[in-house]
Amino acid sequence: MKRRSFLKSSAVSAAGLIAAPGLLRGAGFGNSPLSLQGNRFVTFCIMIRTTPWEVSRDVKLLARDEYEWHTLEGVRAMREAFAKNNPGGRLTWGFTLNALEDKRKNYREIRDYVVECQHKYKDEVSYFPGYFPAMYLPRERINKEMTEAIQIITDFVGNGYRPQAIMGGFLSANNLQ
């Protein structure tokens, strides 16, 4: 499958879930309280990064700057559409280390807005360590950067906030301990 086709299919699927939240109720969701055990849930994540295929601060597999793609207007529109169609729904904001540390206007505004969303909607603010860091970096460095990222998130969100999850699908199990 080509990347463009995959992204298009993913976007259409996400849009369908946002536009028709009753779809899940028809499948048995929403009729009674659910437990985590034995159930499957959909998580909507907005990932903020500075370049595609970031691995670390200084390791980027494709050095294309995405500054102009990540705007306050864009993320606000996505969050508001999600809130409108999923009242009470929470989503996850995942930042790469570069996006957490970038001092340019778009990234500063997005971080400020995400803090508002965390307070208003109880959204999760998390760290996304990039694509396949375990293939390119030693575990110690991954752990060090993860610790730094969590501290940055704790500092900018405030009120003692700590991420409850890491977007760690591309991490070694040892890094997630």
N, C-alpha and C positions, 0 to 999 in steps of 0.2 A: 504494500500500500504506500502510495506517495505521501509525503509529509503534508502537502496541501489538502489532500483528500481526508487524511486522518484528522487534521485540525478542523476542517469543515464539518465532518461527522460529529466530532466532539462538541463543537459549538452548537450544532443543531440539537444534539441530545440535551445539553445543559439548558438551552433556551426552552426546550419542551418541558423540562422539569420546572423551570421558573414560571413559564406561562400557564402551566396546568398543574398546580400543586394537588388538586383533587385526584389526579391520576394515581398517586400513591395510596390515597384512602380507598380507592376502588380495588386495590390489590390487598386490602386487609389492614393497611396502615391507618392510624388515626381512629380506629374503632375502640381501642382500649389501650391503657398504658403498656409500653413495650419495655422489655428488659434487653440488655446488651446480649445476653446469652442466647444464641440460636437465631439472631436476627441480623439483617444486613441494612446498612444505612448509606445514604448518599451524602457526601461532603462536598460542598462548593468551596473551592479555594481560589483566591486571587493571588497570583505570584508576581512579586515585584522584583525585577532584576535589572542589571545595567547592560548586560550583553547576553546573547543566547549561549547556551552551553558553558555557563560559568562553572568552574570547579572549585575555585578559591579566589582570594583577593587578587592574586597575581597569575593564576592559571585560567586562561580562557581559551576554549577550543575554537571559538569563532569570535574574532575581535570586532564585532559590529556594535556600535553604541546605540542603545535603545532609549536614550533620554527622551527623545521626542514622542515615543510611543507610550511612555508611562506619564500620564498627565492627571492632575487632580480632576479635571472634567471627566475624563474617561473612567476613572475608578469610582467617582461619585455616581455617575450614571449607572454603572453596574450594580453598586450597592443599593441605590434607590430602587432599581428595578427588582432586585432580589427582595428587598423589604416589602415592596408593594404586593408581590405575588406570593410571598411566604411570611405572613405576619408572625412575628415572634421568632423567625428563623435566624440562626447565627451562622456565620461563615468564618473561614480561616484566611487570614492574611499571611502569606509566606514571603519573607524577605531574604534575599541572598545577603551575605556579609557586605558585598560592595554596595548594595542598595541601602543597607543600614548606615553605611559610613559616607555615602555620597553627599556632598554639601551643595549640590546644584538645586536650584529652585524647585523643580518638579518633584524631586525626591523628598525635600524638606516638607513641601506642602502635603504630599501623600502621607508621610509619617504623621504629621499633625492631624490629618483627617482620620487616619486609622485609630489614633488615640480617641478621638471623638466617637468613632464607631464602637470601640471597645467599651467605652463608658455607657453609650446609649443602647447598644444591642447586645452587649456581652460577647462580641466577636473574639475569637482566638487570634492572638498575634504571635506568630511563630517564626522560626528560622528554617530556611530552605538551604541546605548545604550545597546545592548545585547538582550537577550531573556526574555521577559515578566518581566521587572524590576518592573512594577506596581503590580505584584503579590507578590513580595518579599521585596520591599523597600517602605518607605514613600515618598510621592510626593516631600517633601522638599529636601530629599537627592538626588532624581533623578534630580531635577532642579539644585542643587548645582553641581553635577557631569557633567551635560550637559553644564553648564556655564564654568566649568573648561576645559572641552574638547574643546569647541569652542575657548577658549582663547589659548590653546595649538596649535590648528590648525592655528589660526591667526598668532601666533608667528613663527611657523616653515615654513609656506608658505611665509610669509612676504608680503611686499608692500601693507599693509592694507587689505589683503584678509580676507573675512568673508564667511563662508559657507552659501549658499543660501537655503540649505535644511538639514533636519535631517532624517536619516533612522529610522523613528519613528513608524513603523507599530505595534510595540509591546508596545507602550506607551499609557497612558491615555490621553484623549483629553485635560485635564487640564494641562498636562505637555507640550503640544504643543502650548499653547496660547502665 
